[in-house]
């Protein structure tokens, strides 16, 4: 299946991957499963993966980087989405109906 890297830690060889089947996220927990010793793909990279369900987790058992520049603005988009809105929340006034 295909996926996109949402988060990575190259120093620890870990990554979180959105999967194109819209199921649970997949986790890369070891760089040893990356095809041909490739580097950990960047955030936003499109990858081809094989996953195995282990309890509640989907773990990558094989990963190949298809396009490391697939979604180059994803990281900034995720950061922008995480910033709380500067607008005050709007409240509605409700009247009790008797």
Number of C-alpha atoms within 10 A of each C-alpha: 11 17 23 28 28 18 17 19 15 13 8 11 16 16 22 20 26 20 20 13 10 8 9 13 18 23 21 25 16 16 20 14 17 20 14 9 10 13 13 24 26 23 24 24 21 24 21 17 24 15 17 13 11 8 7 7 13 18 21 22 17 17 24 20 22 16 15 17 14 16 15 13 11 16 16 12 10 11 9 11 10 9 8 7 9 6 6 6 6 5 6 5 5 6 6 5 4 3
